[in-house]
Amino acid sequence: MKKYLVVLLIVVVGGAILLLPLLKDEPLDFSIRPSAAIFDFKGDPGTFVGKESELKIKLVEDNIKKLEVVYLGKVLKSWKAPKGDLSVTFVPDRVGTSTIQLLSTASDGKEFTDSRYLRVLSDISPVKRKAEVVKEYPHNMMNYTQGLDFYDGDLYEGTGQYGSSRVCRIRLEDGMDKDGLTLGLDGNYFGEGITVMNGLVYQLTWREGKCFIYKLNENYIQLDGEFNFVGQEGWGLCNDGKSLIMSDGSERITFRNPESFQVERVIDVYNDKGPIVALNELEFIDGKIYANVYQTNVVVAIDPESGKILEEIDCSILEGRGRGSGDVLNGIAHNELDGKTYMTGKYWAKLFEVKFVQ
């Protein structure tokens, strides 16, 4: 009982100490020293790539020693002992949302940071196209299509779902495995996008942080190694002949080294209105990255250097003719030997040769 009385006494005394200034009409001092300088606008700004943009700055304190504006790791402008009205003018050269910072050092040496998110949109409107069916082929309705790719004229498909993920070589004429060439994943892995490069098949996993590598032969597909990665889900995969190009379900596209799977560079994918998220299965065609937008009938063509969306392709006609009781549109493959492009979906009964028209 004594223990509880002591606790009660502490609470009462502590409360009295806090309430005493209020009873005397003396306000509590909870003030926090503001930044020495701040951006002179509310919220997070937006602009367009290639457009000259001005950011105004307000000095909160006098006698500031140093001021810097930092964007994408580079100092846009700096001042020593700044005075008066300040601003910085710059031209963003890439789309995406990045942090822009105002770093200030006060007269007493204390450092402050005002950080904002700067959203940079594309300066072009995507060309509108649609898919047109050239020819229909059967597709194995048991295949939950995650990746589709041609190599040396042969079509390869990667499928998903735990317990039924695999990589296989496909016959166009009936949609079934060609020459029995198929290799399944362990039931603990959910297969995602695939791409074939220099005789090797690369296959992502969804949440398991692995990319499996298979060696191709006329008579077999053989596991040849694996990469580990962290911080991303695996969704779509393609290649440009030099790098592996990976999507993760966001607006982000990551270029990776095929020898080490290390990140080489990253682009954000934007049109003139904002980011395009849920980028899924990928294919590299004539210098552009084509991506299914998950759970839609839209495919976008992306500039691999800037991340700008160049084309938006309506593929609704494919769903009407091939989906049946299957799942969503997913899967693009381009045969470089004859220039033909093919598309299908998860558990679809048909695969289509298509062309993209105005």
PEZI-V499930 format. One record per helix or strand. SS is the DSSP state (h for helix, s for strand). FROM is the first residue (numbers start at 1). LEN is the number of residues. If there is no record, write none. Layout:
ss:SS from:FROM len:LEN
ss:SS from:FROM len:LEN
This chain:
ss:h from:2 len:22
ss:s from:37 len:3
ss:s from:46 len:3
ss:s from:52 len:8
ss:s from:66 len:6
ss:s from:74 len:7
ss:s from:86 len:6
ss:s from:96 len:10
ss:s from:111 len:11
ss:s from:127 len:12
ss:s from:145 len:7
ss:s from:154 len:6
ss:s from:166 len:5
ss:s from:177 len:8
ss:s from:191 len:7
ss:s from:200 len:6
ss:s from:210 len:7
ss:s from:221 len:8
ss:s from:237 len:3
ss:s from:243 len:5
ss:s from:252 len:6
ss:s from:263 len:6
ss:s from:270 len:1
ss:s from:275 len:1
ss:s from:279 len:7
ss:s from:288 len:6
ss:s from:298 len:6
ss:s from:308 len:7
ss:h from:316 len:7
ss:s from:329 len:7
ss:s from:340 len:6
ss:s from:350 len:8
